[in-house]
Amino acid sequence: MSDYDPYNSDPLALVICIDLGKSTNKVTYSVKPKWSKKLLLVEPEVATLAPERISSLSGANCRPIDDAWCEFEDGSGMAFGLLATKKSHQLQSVNAKKELKFEKGALRVFAIISAIAQEEKLGRRFFEHQTGNEFIGVKVALSVLLPLSEYYSHRDALRAELEKLKEGTLKFRGTKYGIRFDTLDIKPEAAGLLMIRQAESSKAPFRQKNLLCLLMGHYNITGILYQRGQIVRKDCPSLGFHQVVDSVVNSTCLDSTNVSEARLSEAIYLGAAKPKLIRGFLIKMFTDEASLDLEQSKILKAIEQAKKEYWSKIRHWLIGLVEEDLGILEEVLISGGASELFSTELKEFFTGNSEATVVFNGGRRTKSAIQKSFALKGNTGQIARLVDCFGIHQALLEKVVKSEEVAN
């Protein structure tokens, strides 16, 4: 009898970090043999699929992630990302703003990993592979990021749902997949930002510093105050950039129904830098150029006003978070998409009220590494969104590579 145990002996196929987001799911991953870093950005929308709709789906000309749908054992299913967004008029959307990120998190993870398996042609061992009655799926090293507000209360629930993926009961685009976890980490947002700085400051007395981690996302904003290695204060309110988006939508003619959250947010985020993105939302409402110009101008003014009001909220929240410890801060680590819009205000706030060194997006070395890895030269807004995910992925990949070197 052979001693070969495929469950434990199969080689690791994929190293991946997934930052579940309400405007975009950020995914960085690596596959053998080179383990080079790759990037995947996935719309957050999901939609239910009735059994009769599944048989009509076909996306032969699409990348798997752009034609992402899964089928449950009862014949019903779920569409993800671009497919759910573009067919929202035909499907029942279930992407509610108030839905927590961990909800349907395991299904999103399943769709993303399965799409990568098909795109990267990782081999049949990834799917429909049977040994007796046991389903054997791909071996993955995975990290998933959750907001602090969900991490402590819902990480165990997400982990339990993720563990079920090894059973191989779900189909992705008609093919049954199973996923096994060589590593399964669920980490709080901002963990990657801190890990990057720890790695860069390994020779310095890092644990003796008073520092603040600040991650400004689309829905949540995370602040963690450390003193000599201890967390002394943390907060994660729903004070993200969505508040700017909501303010603009509520004060203008923009219609947020049946529109991708990611596209609308991008148009408002870029504002005057790319006004034609705003114009694209208006052209179906107005037939003459004068009205188009007028409404576009109104929206751009509303964006600037919303940004001023938003910064006022952020400043008030920061004062409440750091309190009397503001003056003794030595270092402030800042990242997240919204931080780019308010980099001047943030730097003035901290340097004007403390002696702290302010480090954006992990520092120059990290920004350069992200640019090089994902061909994002000059795209600082996108880099800011990826730093946290990149930091976790980098640490996980180094651990995997080191383990392989020891084994060999």
GUTOR-311329 format. One record per residue (C-alpha): residue in one letter; x, y, z; residue number from 1. Coordinates in Angstrom, 3 decimals, padded with zeros to 6 digits. Example, Ala and Ser with C-alpha at 12.3 -4.5 7.8 and 13.67 -1.06 7.14 Angstrom:
BEGIN
  tiro        c1        c2        c3  keke
     A   012.300  -004.500   007.800     1
     S   013.670  -001.060   007.140     2
END
This chain:
BEGIN
  tiro        c1        c2        c3  keke
     M   000.000   000.000   000.000     1
     S   001.291   003.458  -000.910     2
     D   002.010   005.926   001.877     3
     Y   001.158   008.826  -000.446     4
     D  -001.423   011.141   001.099     5
     P  -002.641   013.555  -001.595     6
     Y  -004.389   015.774   000.913     7
     N  -001.127   016.598   002.672     8
     S   001.384   015.920  -000.091     9
     D   000.017   018.079  -002.895    10
     P   002.217   021.119  -003.536    11
     L   001.003   024.584  -002.685    12
     A  -000.515   026.139  -005.819    13
     L  -001.521   029.662  -004.861    14
     V  -000.544   032.386  -002.388    15
     I  -003.222   035.062  -002.173    16
     C  -004.453   037.997  -000.103    17
     I  -008.022   039.262  -000.526    18
     D  -009.073   042.648   000.825    19
     L  -012.861   042.500   000.844    20
     G  -014.168   045.933  -000.077    21
     K  -017.453   047.713  -000.677    22
     S  -016.205   049.642  -003.689    23
     T  -013.663   047.101  -004.964    24
     N  -012.295   043.739  -003.821    25
     K  -008.505   044.086  -003.955    26
     V  -006.645   040.845  -004.667    27
     T  -002.907   040.224  -004.874    28
     Y  -001.714   036.713  -005.628    29
     S   001.213   034.573  -006.756    30
     V   001.425   031.194  -008.496    31
     K   004.299   028.844  -009.207    32
     P   006.936   028.582  -010.449    33
     K   008.123   032.188  -010.172    34
     W   005.737   033.361  -007.443    35
     S   005.628   036.785  -009.119    36
     K   002.952   039.116  -007.728    37
     K  -000.224   039.714  -009.717    38
     L  -003.187   042.024  -009.189    39
     L  -006.923   041.491  -009.549    40
     L  -009.573   044.143  -008.912    41
     V  -013.123   042.824  -008.621    42
     E  -016.381   044.756  -008.392    43
     P  -018.138   044.073  -005.065    44
     E  -021.598   043.421  -006.491    45
     V  -023.243   040.028  -006.112    46
     A  -026.625   038.892  -007.392    47
     T  -028.761   035.797  -006.955    48
     L  -029.279   033.415  -009.854    49
     A  -032.378   031.302  -010.334    50
     P  -031.746   027.774  -011.747    51
     E  -033.296   028.687  -015.093    52
     R  -030.886   031.630  -015.467    53
     I  -027.787   029.534  -014.910    54
     S  -028.298   027.445  -018.052    55
     S  -028.340   030.616  -020.187    56
     L  -025.058   032.035  -018.898    57
     S  -022.139   031.975  -021.273    58
     G  -019.009   034.087  -021.270    59
     A  -016.608   032.232  -023.517    60
     N  -014.921   035.470  -024.574    61
     C  -014.542   036.809  -021.026    62
     R  -011.867   036.338  -018.430    63
     P  -013.201   033.964  -015.754    64
     I  -013.332   036.768  -013.173    65
     D  -015.524   038.849  -015.531    66
     D  -017.940   035.944  -016.015    67
     A  -017.924   034.778  -012.405    68
     W  -020.863   032.733  -011.143    69
     C  -021.277   029.770  -008.871    70
     E  -023.922   027.105  -008.507    71
     F  -025.139   025.579  -005.246    72
     E  -026.266   022.017  -004.679    73
     D  -029.952   023.012  -004.941    74
     G  -029.440   024.385  -008.451    75
     S  -029.583   028.073  -007.525    76
     G  -026.535   030.281  -007.782    77
     M  -024.787   033.595  -007.365    78
     A  -023.164   036.016  -009.824    79
     F  -020.188   038.146  -008.845    80
     G  -018.366   041.281  -009.910    81
     L  -018.797   042.521  -013.466    82
     L  -021.400   039.877  -014.327    83
     A  -023.581   040.893  -011.379    84
     T  -023.084   044.575  -012.183    85
     K  -023.871   044.414  -015.885    86
     K  -026.854   042.089  -015.521    87
     S  -028.355   043.840  -012.509    88
     H  -031.536   044.555  -014.503    89
     Q  -032.019   040.796  -014.975    90
     L  -030.783   039.534  -011.619    91
     Q  -031.705   040.197  -008.022    92
     S  -028.887   042.270  -006.572    93
     V  -028.001   041.535  -002.965    94
     N  -025.172   044.028  -002.541    95
     A  -026.505   046.255   000.228    96
     K  -024.334   049.063   001.569    97
     K  -025.200   048.066   005.106    98
     E  -024.182   044.460   004.542    99
     L  -021.061   043.609   006.528   100
     K  -017.949   042.601   004.609   101
     F  -017.757   039.132   006.134   102
     E  -021.229   038.330   004.816   103
     K  -020.896   036.323   001.591   104
     G  -017.157   036.724   002.114   105
     A  -016.530   032.993   001.675   106
     L  -018.505   032.959  -001.587   107
     R  -016.482   035.889  -002.908   108
     V  -013.271   034.099  -001.911   109
     F  -014.470   030.941  -003.686   110
     A  -015.278   032.848  -006.887   111
     I  -011.971   034.743  -006.878   112
     I  -009.794   031.685  -006.251   113
     S  -011.696   029.568  -008.782   114
     A  -011.415   032.328  -011.406   115
     I  -007.653   032.508  -010.829   116
     A  -007.446   028.708  -011.156   117
     Q  -009.083   028.858  -014.575   118
     E  -007.138   031.920  -015.710   119
     E  -003.785   030.522  -014.603   120
     K  -004.578   026.955  -015.747   121
     L  -003.446   025.526  -012.450   122
     G  -004.348   021.963  -013.399   123
     R  -007.104   019.424  -012.944   124
     R  -006.107   018.603  -009.398   125
     F  -007.822   021.896  -008.620   126
     F  -011.207   020.495  -009.578   127
     E  -013.273   017.351  -010.056   128
     H  -010.577   015.202  -008.518   129
     Q  -011.776   012.246  -006.494   130
     T  -009.971   009.767  -004.270   131
     G  -012.602   007.302  -003.179   132
     N  -015.338   009.424  -001.681   133
     E  -013.020   012.231  -000.660   134
     F  -012.866   015.428  -002.684   135
     I  -009.365   016.796  -003.090   136
     G  -009.085   020.454  -004.024   137
     V  -006.289   022.923  -004.542   138
     K  -003.913   023.831  -001.731   139
     V  -003.903   027.568  -001.029   140
     A  -002.151   029.956   001.340   141
     L  -004.801   032.619   001.978   142
     S  -005.096   035.823   003.975   143
     V  -008.362   037.751   004.142   144
     L  -008.656   041.288   005.484   145
     L  -011.629   042.397   007.584   146
     P  -012.344   045.777   009.182   147
     L  -011.565   046.039   012.884   148
     S  -015.297   046.494   013.457   149
     E  -015.878   042.965   012.108   150
     Y  -012.590   041.260   012.887   151
     Y  -013.122   040.435   016.556   152
     S  -016.824   039.630   016.284   153
     H  -017.042   037.795   012.943   154
     R  -013.655   036.288   012.060   155
     D  -014.609   032.875   013.468   156
     A  -017.820   032.822   011.442   157
     L  -015.911   033.686   008.266   158
     R  -013.275   031.065   009.008   159
     A  -015.964   028.392   009.456   160
     E  -017.520   029.291   006.094   161
     L  -014.130   029.267   004.395   162
     E  -013.309   025.830   005.809   163
     K  -016.420   024.446   004.101   164
     L  -014.912   025.241   000.703   165
     K  -012.698   022.140   000.924   166
     E  -015.809   019.966   000.645   167
     G  -016.060   020.684  -003.076   168
     T  -019.832   021.155  -003.124   169
     L  -019.837   024.382  -005.168   170
     K  -019.497   024.754  -008.918   171
     F  -017.771   027.686  -010.577   172
     R  -018.923   028.316  -014.131   173
     G  -020.206   024.764  -014.306   174
     T  -017.125   023.058  -012.855   175
     K  -016.869   021.714  -009.327   176
     Y  -014.024   023.175  -007.299   177
     G  -012.623   022.453  -003.863   178
     I  -010.156   024.539  -001.895   179
     R  -007.829   023.366   000.858   180
     F  -005.918   025.759   003.049   181
     D  -002.244   025.270   003.701   182
     T  -002.552   028.611   005.480   183
     L  -005.754   030.423   006.407   184
     D  -005.263   033.805   008.057   185
     I  -007.928   036.391   008.758   186
     K  -006.350   039.694   009.664   187
     P  -007.681   043.140   010.597   188
     E  -007.371   045.999   008.138   189
     A  -004.230   048.086   008.715   190
     A  -002.249   044.954   009.682   191
     G  -000.424   045.032   006.339   192
     L   000.483   048.684   006.773   193
     L   002.056   047.969   010.153   194
     M   003.857   044.832   008.912   195
     I   005.500   046.794   006.109   196
     R   006.840   049.362   008.543   197
     Q   007.996   046.701   011.000   198
     A   009.974   044.958   008.257   199
     E   011.607   048.203   007.173   200
     S   012.421   049.216   010.756   201
     S   013.728   045.867   011.980   202
     K   017.006   047.377   013.189   203
     A   015.347   050.259   014.990   204
     P   013.692   050.063   018.420   205
     F   010.299   049.792   016.709   206
     R   008.510   048.488   019.781   207
     Q   009.531   051.537   021.767   208
     K   007.766   053.974   019.462   209
     N   004.507   055.819   019.896   210
     L   002.797   055.507   016.537   211
     L  -000.548   055.712   014.827   212
     C  -001.796   053.522   011.963   213
     L  -004.450   055.264   009.881   214
     L  -006.223   053.489   007.023   215
     M  -008.821   055.490   005.109   216
     G  -011.022   053.145   003.099   217
     H  -014.242   053.483   001.159   218
     Y  -016.600   052.421   003.931   219
     N  -014.494   052.224   007.083   220
     I  -011.709   054.344   008.475   221
     T  -009.352   052.578   010.856   222
     G  -007.194   054.187   013.508   223
     I  -004.927   052.192   015.843   224
     L  -002.748   053.962   018.393   225
     Y   000.311   052.043   019.615   226
     Q   002.535   052.888   022.556   227
     R   005.640   050.751   023.030   228
     G   004.077   047.873   021.100   229
     Q   000.741   047.963   022.908   230
     I  -002.570   048.991   021.376   231
     V  -003.846   051.726   023.654   232
     R  -006.732   052.944   021.518   233
     K  -008.489   051.815   018.336   234
     D  -011.572   052.747   016.367   235
     C  -013.155   051.753   013.066   236
     P  -016.250   053.849   012.298   237
     S  -018.107   053.837   008.976   238
     L  -016.546   057.191   008.193   239
     G  -015.021   056.225   004.864   240
     F  -015.090   057.975   001.496   241
     H  -018.640   056.710   000.887   242
     Q  -019.776   059.691   002.960   243
     V  -018.447   062.030   000.266   244
     V  -020.178   059.940  -002.396   245
     D  -023.485   059.930  -000.496   246
     S  -023.298   063.687   000.103   247
     V  -022.728   064.413  -003.591   248
     V  -025.495   062.052  -004.726   249
     N  -027.954   063.539  -002.222   250
     S  -027.252   067.131  -003.297   251
     T  -027.151   066.690  -007.090   252
     C  -029.033   065.016  -009.916   253
     L  -026.729   061.975  -009.911   254
     D  -028.681   058.724  -009.749   255
     S  -026.933   055.967  -007.812   256
     T  -029.497   053.265  -008.641   257
     N  -028.407   050.552  -011.064   258
     V  -024.914   052.062  -011.141   259
     S  -021.708   050.374  -010.087   260
     E  -020.601   051.666  -006.693   261
     A  -016.995   051.451  -007.864   262
     R  -017.559   053.542  -011.011   263
     L  -019.596   056.206  -009.255   264
     S  -017.038   056.454  -006.449   265
     E  -014.176   056.717  -008.941   266
     A  -015.915   059.543  -010.824   267
     I  -016.479   061.516  -007.611   268
     Y  -013.001   060.687  -006.286   269
     L  -011.293   062.020  -009.429   270
     G  -013.700   064.955  -009.782   271
     A  -012.164   067.860  -011.672   272
     A  -009.141   065.758  -012.690   273
     K  -011.365   063.652  -014.963   274
     P  -014.681   065.506  -015.375   275
     K  -015.733   063.331  -018.314   276
     L  -016.367   060.486  -015.876   277
     I  -019.038   062.661  -014.264   278
     R  -020.330   063.647  -017.683   279
     G  -020.843   059.990  -018.532   280
     F  -023.453   059.714  -015.790   281
     L  -025.283   062.827  -017.044   282
     I  -025.452   062.387  -020.785   283
     K  -028.585   060.244  -020.690   284
     M  -030.370   062.877  -018.581   285
     F  -029.697   065.978  -020.710   286
     T  -029.844   066.386  -024.471   287
     D  -028.202   069.796  -024.916   288
     E  -024.592   070.739  -024.200   289
     A  -025.477   073.820  -022.138   290
     S  -027.469   071.779  -019.625   291
     L  -024.740   069.155  -019.516   292
     D  -022.093   071.783  -018.804   293
     L  -024.240   073.396  -016.103   294
     E  -024.986   070.155  -014.259   295
     Q  -021.385   069.018  -014.530   296
     S  -020.259   072.293  -012.965   297
     K  -022.803   071.934  -010.156   298
     I  -021.589   068.420  -009.382   299
     L  -017.918   069.437  -009.338   300
     K  -018.761   072.225  -006.873   301
     A  -020.750   069.758  -004.763   302
     I  -017.745   067.407  -004.707   303
     E  -015.454   070.151  -003.386   304
     Q  -017.985   071.129  -000.720   305
     A  -018.487   067.497   000.317   306
     K  -014.723   067.029   000.613   307
     K  -014.440   070.064   002.913   308
     E  -017.239   068.791   005.135   309
     Y  -015.712   065.311   005.156   310
     W  -012.289   066.560   006.228   311
     S  -013.939   068.433   009.087   312
     K  -015.446   065.137   010.286   313
     I  -012.127   063.325   009.927   314
     R  -010.250   066.005   011.857   315
     H  -012.795   065.884   014.679   316
     W  -012.567   062.074   014.794   317
     L  -008.751   062.138   014.834   318
     I  -008.703   064.532   017.774   319
     G  -011.015   062.201   019.702   320
     L  -008.882   059.177   018.798   321
     V  -005.424   060.442   019.750   322
     E  -006.522   062.912   022.469   323
     E  -003.616   064.105   024.615   324
     D  -001.309   061.543   023.000   325
     L  -001.145   063.589   019.798   326
     G   001.819   065.578   021.069   327
     I   003.960   062.513   021.821   328
     L   003.397   060.742   018.500   329
     E   006.662   059.794   016.819   330
     E   005.366   058.208   013.648   331
     V   002.085   058.181   011.703   332
     L   001.519   055.509   009.059   333
     I  -001.198   056.489   006.586   334
     S  -002.738   054.679   003.641   335
     G  -006.056   053.878   001.960   336
     G  -007.600   055.393  -001.144   337
     A  -009.165   058.409   000.559   338
     S  -005.865   059.397   002.167   339
     E  -004.522   060.577  -001.204   340
     L  -007.239   063.220  -001.494   341
     F  -006.430   064.604   001.933   342
     S  -002.659   064.103   002.082   343
     T  -001.985   067.835   002.520   344
     E  -004.536   068.227   005.317   345
     L  -003.337   065.074   007.072   346
     K   000.316   066.066   006.971   347
     E  -000.440   069.575   008.233   348
     F  -002.577   068.182   011.049   349
     F   000.068   065.818   012.374   350
     T   003.229   067.875   011.752   351
     G   001.541   070.991   013.064   352
     N   000.521   069.347   016.337   353
     S   003.321   066.852   016.959   354
     E   006.906   065.952   016.106   355
     A   005.719   062.837   014.265   356
     T   007.183   061.613   011.007   357
     V   004.302   061.051   008.581   358
     V   004.734   058.067   006.240   359
     F   002.277   057.655   003.384   360
     N   001.648   054.300   001.699   361
     G   004.409   052.373   003.408   362
     G   007.182   054.687   002.282   363
     R   009.070   055.121  -000.979   364
     R   010.359   051.538  -001.139   365
     T   006.897   050.022  -000.828   366
     K   005.344   052.394  -003.354   367
     S   008.116   051.529  -005.808   368
     A   007.583   047.790  -005.232   369
     I   003.829   048.089  -005.882   370
     Q   004.415   050.170  -009.007   371
     K   006.880   047.628  -010.336   372
     S   004.820   044.564  -009.415   373
     F   001.564   045.768  -010.953   374
     A   002.681   048.312  -013.606   375
     L   001.028   051.212  -011.776   376
     K   003.547   053.936  -012.550   377
     G   002.157   057.293  -011.473   378
     N  -001.139   055.862  -010.218   379
     T  -000.759   056.932  -006.597   380
     G  -004.485   056.626  -005.883   381
     Q  -004.484   052.965  -006.806   382
     I  -001.240   052.343  -004.928   383
     A  -002.788   053.768  -001.754   384
     R  -005.655   051.293  -002.033   385
     L  -003.293   048.334  -002.374   386
     V  -000.703   048.950   000.337   387
     D  -002.492   047.043   003.109   388
     C  -003.201   044.020   000.925   389
     F   000.309   044.127  -000.549   390
     G   001.897   044.120   002.895   391
     I  -000.005   041.010   003.998   392
     H   000.665   039.215   000.710   393
     Q   004.367   040.039   000.860   394
     A   004.716   038.629   004.391   395
     L   002.740   035.482   003.511   396
     L   004.740   034.879   000.328   397
     E   008.068   035.301   002.130   398
     K   006.928   032.728   004.676   399
     V   005.969   030.265   001.940   400
     V   009.190   030.717  -000.041   401
     K   011.295   030.345   003.092   402
     S   009.425   027.173   004.014   403
     E   010.063   025.728   000.549   404
     E   013.754   026.564   000.771   405
     V   014.019   024.765   004.103   406
     A   012.136   021.742   002.722   407
     N   014.445   021.534  -000.281   408
END
